[in-house]
Amino acid sequence: MIENRKEDYQLFVTLENDKIREGKVRCKVYLPKKLTDPIALHFFPTENQVPHLRNVFEFSLQGDIESLSGVLDTSIQAQKVYSTGFSSTAWGPEITEHLLTAEPADLQVIHFLSPDASNFTHKQTGSFWLTPSILLRPAKWISKSRTGDVRVETVRQFNFALTNGLRLIFDDSFRYSVNDEGDTVTFTELIARYEVGEIDNIREIARKTLTFLDDFLLLVSLAERHRCICLGWETVDSKCVTEYYRRDLTIPTPKKDEGHDDTLIPPQKWQDFIEKTYQKFVGIELKENIRQAIQYTIYREGRTVENSFLTLFTALETLLEHFGLRPYIIDPKQFKKTFLEDLREWIKKQPLFAGKKAEFGLMCEKLLELNRVSFRSAFNGLCNSHPVFLGDLWPIINNTKEVSLYDIRNKLVHGETFFNPLQQRALLTAEKHLRWSVERFILSVLGWGVSASNVSKGALYSQVIPCYEHWKTDQNIL
């Protein structure tokens, strides 16, 4: 708990947004003990500062800490900080303490080195801080001697060169913290470390590399079926040590099972997968829809079955948009100018709408949809451009009376609920089949054969998954 912790820094800062600029605000900074822990900022405004800060919501901050000799020691800044609450406590007639709590979306801490520490040459080093990943985690052997010495040997370690030329080595960083009982606890966190020459600006390299790293981690998350993200970085050069914390994203919930059973890509094929799909992905000129579809597929924390199903369907529709498979049938301007008005007039003259102004308005609101290619036609186009075997899965669309995944999507969108336990089980089965279908399409788009994944027909059959083999029973329930 923050209340029981000693702050990492205490300093005076300047808070600023487009309406206020308040200087010399006392601030306590609580950095995360673990990378996934939150960052807390506690501000203690004076009586004169309270009117300006009581209702502030978003602002930036900047502050410096100087040594006793007046030399700049540490600089702390954040571009976006969001208030989480304001409170006042009266300790007596003339003593009132005001507290503004906040969380930064970004935070940079720069520790300046003394001249004595910078008068030697060395390589500039950096490391990106990552959330856990079983595919990126190194394999290490830890042995302890009778004298208490601990020896760590690296058995297997993954390294990868991003398209900007920076080669990353994925490693464990050993960290320490003191628990509530006062015991020192050792734990590891995943990092991606690198080195550059002295002529390079390592802080600028770290900032520019984030985009390339995020795309790489997106594919790692797809392969692992669990999000892995970068929470910041640390750089060391001859002048300073810089720590940059990212908090403008949702931190993934730790995976309960640390095994490889639930990964999309088998571990033995992981390196080949990332090398091939990364090159394919970065070569896609307009990749935002593909990126979004992958994110919809892997983001699973806190979702109900219904929400997860609809999100997966959105991923599928995003793929259709990427390939231009749901375009307008005719030019929208021409549709409105030459067709829509004539159609409105025709509908208005129909006896069914005589004296029914409200019903006529509701009908006209739907007319623009006539100019969109149907989902069925768009989906068939995707199947033609990226042939994927779906014959073993619950059909996304079909020509029979049996309910398809598209039918379920329409039911959910229009508010139909499935409260019955049997219906809930059937809906969970439908969600899994939709996920497998979307994953097969994404792998095809990335140029990776479905047969070399855990979502192939053979892999699913070998896992003996009841909802894979007996999905027709659940289809009949719905």
N, C-alpha and C positions, 0 to 999 in steps of 0.2 A: 504494500500500500504506500502511496506517495506521502500520506500524512506521517508515516513512521520512518521515512527516509530522510537522510541528509541530502540537501541539494548538491548537484554537481558543480553548479556555478551560481554566484549571486553578483549582480551588477546593476548599474543604471543603464536604461535603454531609452531609445527614442521610438515612439509609436506614431505611425503616420498612415493616413489614407487620403482620399480626395477631399475630406472635410476637416480633418484635424491633424495637427502635428504637435505631439506632446513629448517633451524631453524630460530627462532625469526621472523616469519612472522606475522604481525599484523592482527588480525581477529576480525570481529564483528559477533556475533551469534544472529539470529532472530528465536526464537522458535515459534511454532504455537499458536495463541490465541485460536483457536478451534482445536480439534484433527485432523480434516480433512484438515486444512490449511497446506500449504507447509512450509518447513524449509529452510531458506536462510543463506548462509555463504558468507560474503564479506571479501576478503583478500586485503590488501594494501601493495604490495611488494615495496621494495626500488629499486633504480636504479640498484644496484648490483644483486638483486634477480630477476629482470624482465627477463633476458635471460634464466633463468632456469625454470621460471613459465609461460612464455607467451603461450607456446604450450602444456602445461601439460593437460591431459584429466582425468585420473583416479589416485587417490592417497589416502593415509590415513592421518589422522591428530591426533595430541595429544598435549594437552596443559594444564597447571595448573594455577590456580589463588591463590595467597597467601594473607593472611591478612597483615595488616600494621606491625604486630609483626613477620612476616615471617613464620607463621603457614599455612600449606596447608589447603585451604578452599574449593576449587572446582577443580575437574578434568574433562576435556572434551576430548572425543576421538571418532573417527569414523574409521571403517575399510575400507569403500569404500565411496569415495566422487567423484562426477563427475562435471567437469567444465561446466558452462553454458555460459561463455563469458569472454572476456578480453577487457578492454578499457583503454585509456589514455586520460587525460585532461590536457592541458597546461594552467596554470594560469599566466604565465609570462616567461621571458627568463630563469629563474633558478628554476621555480616551476612547476613541472609536477606530477600529481597524477595518479597512476596506480590502477586499480580495477580488481580483478579476482573474478567473481561470481561463486558460486557452490551450489550443492544440495547433501546432504548425503543420501546414501542408508540405513545407520544406524547411530545413534548418541546416545552416552551414556554420561549423566551428573551425576556426583557423588558429593553430598554435604556432606562434613565431619562434624559431630557434635562435638561440644566442649566437653571436658572431663566432665564438669558440667552437660551436657545434657545426658551423657551416664552412669552415676554412679547409675542409678536405673534400676531395672529389669522390663521388660514388654514383651508382646508377639510381635513377629515379624509379621508385616502385609504387605500385598501387594495387588495390584489391576491391572488388565489388562484393557487397554483402548480399547473400542469397538466402531465400527460405529453403527448407529441407527438400532434397530430391534424392530418391534412391538410385536414380540412373546416373547422376553426376557425383554422388558421394564417393570418395576414394575408399579403397579397402585397405585397412591398416591392421597390423599385428602389434598388440600391446603386451609386453612382458614385464614382470616385476621381479627384482632380485631380493635375496634375503636381507640386503642392507637397506631396502626401501627405494632403491633407484628404479625408475620407470623408463623403459626403452620402447620407442615407437618406430616400427618399420612399415614403410609403404609397400603394399603388395601389388596394388593396381591403382592407376591414376589416369584420369581422362584429361586431355587437353584439346583445344579447338581454336582454329584461326577464324575470326570474323571477317566479313568482307572488307572492312576498313584496314585489314592487315594486322590487327592486334591479336596476338595469340594468348589465350587464357589457359591457365592451369588451375583445375578445380581441386580444392584442398580443404582440409578441416582447420579451423582456427580454434585453439584451446582457450577457453575463457573461464573466469572465476567469479564467484559471487558468494556473499555471506547470507545464509538463510536466517529465519527468525530465531533459531536456537544458537546462532553465533558460529555455526560450523561453515567452513569454506567448502563450497560445492564446485566441482569441475564439470564443465560441459563443453561440447563442440558445436560450432556453427559453420555452415558451408560458405566458402568464399571462392572467388575467381581472381587469382593474383596474376600480375604481369610486371614486366620491366621495360623501360624505354631508355633511350640515350639521354645524355644531359642536355642536348640542344633542344629537346622537345619540351613543350609546356604541358606537364602531366595533368594539371587540373583541367585544362581545356580538352585534352585527349579523353579524360574520363567523362566529361559532359557530352562530348560528341559521340562517344561510344554507346551511350545508353540506348539510343534508338536501335542500333544493330544488336545489342545484347537483348533487348526486349523481344525482338523477333526470334532470336535464337531460343530464348526461354519459352516463348509461346509454343514452339515445336517440341521442346522438351516436355512441356505440360501436356501437350496432345499425346505424346508417346507414353507418358506416365499416367494419364487420366487424372492428374492432380496438378493444380497450379503451382508453378515455381516462378517467383518474381524477384526482382532486384530492389532491395530496400535502401540502397545508398552505396557510398564508396568512401574509401580512405586513400589518400595519396601522400607520399613522402618525397620531398625534394631537398635541396641544400638550404632552403630558407624557411620552410614551414611544413607542418603536418596538417592536412585538411581533412575534415570529416563532413560528409554531406549525407543528410537523412532525407529519404523520400517517404512522405506520408499522404500523398495525393492519390492513393489507390487502396483497394480493399485487401487486407492481409489475409492470405488463405488459412483456413483452419488446419491444424496439424493432422496428418493422416494417421488413423488409428492403427492400421496394419502396415508395418514397414516392409512387408514382403513384396515379391514381384508378381503375385498371382493376378492382380487386377490391372496390370499395365496393358496398354494397347499394343505395344511392340515388345516382343520377347527380348530379354536382356542380351542374348547372344547375337541379336541382329540390330541392337541399338545403335552402335557406332556407324554401321553402314546406312542405317535409316537417316540419322541426323546429317551425315555428309551429303547424301543425295537430295533429301527434301529441302535442306537449307539453301542449297544452290538453286533448286527449282523455285523456291519461294521468293528469294531475293530477286530472281529474274522476272517475276511477274510485275509488269509496269504499274498497273493500278490494283494494288493488293488489299485495299481497305476492306472490301467485302469478304475476301477470304480470311483476313485477320479477324473480322467480326464473327464470322461463322465458327471459327475455331474457338474463340472466346465464349460464344454461346454454348458450345459443346462441352467445354471443360469446366465452366463455372457452375458448381453444384451446391455450394454451401448455403444452408438455410432455406432451401427451396422445398415446397411441397411437391407431391407427385404431379399435381395439376400444373403448377408453375414450371416444373422441369419439362413436362411434355410440350407446353406451349413455347418454351424457350428453344427447345430442340427443333420445333417446327419453324421457328423464326430463323434458325441457322440454315435450314434447308431452303427457305425462301430467299435468304440472303445469297446463297449460291446461285439460285435462279437469276437474281438481279445481276450478279457479277457477269454471267454469261449472256446477259441481254435477252433472257428467255421470257421475261414478262413485260415486253415493251407495249407501246400503244399499237393498236391495229391500224389506225390511220393517224395522220398528223393531228395532234390535239387542237391546234388552232382551227384547222379545217373542220374537225369534228364538231366543235362548238359553233362555228360560223355557218356551216352549210347543212348540218345534219341535226344537231341537238335542238335548235330552235324549231325546225320543222316537226321533229318528233314530239316536242312539248305541245305544239299546236294540235297535232293529231290526237294525242292523249286527252287533251282538254275537251275535244269534241265528242269523245266517247260517252255514250249514255251512262255507263257505269260510274262516271265521275261527275255527273250532273248534280250540282248543289253540294258537292263534297270537296270543298276547298282544301281542307286539312289533308285529306287522303291524296289529293292531287299533288300537294307539296311534298308529301312523303315519297310518292312515286318518282317525282322529278329529282329528288336528292340521290336516287340510285342510278340515274341514267348515265353518269360519267363512267360507271363501272363497265358499261357495255363496250367501252373502247379499250379495255384491258384484255390481254390474252388470258385465257382460263388457266387455272393451276394445272389441270390435267394436261393441256397442250404443252405448257412450259416444262412440266416434269418429264413428259415423254421426250422433249428436246434434250433435257439433261441426260436422260438415259441413253439417247442416241450419241451424244458427244462424249460421254464418259460411261461406257458400258460397264455396269457393275451387277454382279449376280445377286438377286434379291429373292430368288425362288424359295429359299428356306425360311424366309422371315414373314411376319405379318405384313400383308400388302399395304403400301402407302395409298394407292388407289386401285380400284378394281371395277370390273363390269358386272359383278354379281350382287346379290342382295345382302351378302355378308358385310358386316361393318368394317370399313377400312380405317387406317390411321388418320386419313384426311377427314373422314366422317367424325371421328372422335374429336379431332381438332375443332371442327365446326360446332360440335355439341358444347365443348368447353367455352369457346369464344362467346357463344350465345347464352351462357349462364346455366347450362344443364349441370347438375351435380350428381356425384356418385357416392352416396352415403353408405350404401349396403356394403358390408365387409367383403362379399364376393366380388362386387363391382370394383372396390378399391384394389383388390388383388389383381383383377383383370386389367385395371388401368395401369398398375405397376408393370405388368407384363408388356402392355402396349408401349409404355415409356422405354423399356429396355430394348424392344425391337426397333423403335424409332431411333434410339441412340446408335444401335449397331448399324442401321441403314445410313445414317448421317456420317458416321465414322468411315464407312466404306467409301462413300462419295468423296469425303475430304482426302482420304488416302489416294484415291484415284486422281484427284485434282493436283495433288502434290507429286504425282508420278511414282507412287510406291504401290507395289502389288499387294492386293488384299490378302492373297495367299500367304504372304510373309508377315502376317499380323495375328493377333489373338481374337480378331473379329471375323476371321474366315469361317466358312462352313465347317471345315475339319476341326479347327480349334474350338469352336463353340460346341460341337458335338462331343469332343473328347473331354470337355469340362463337365459334362453331365449336368447341365443346367435345366431344371424342370420346366421353367417358363420358356425355354428355347424349344424343347421337344413337344410340349403340349399346349402351345399357344392357341390352337383352334378351340380348345375347351373354354378359354377365357374370351375368345372372340364371340362365341355363342352366348356367353353371359351378358356381354354388352350389346 
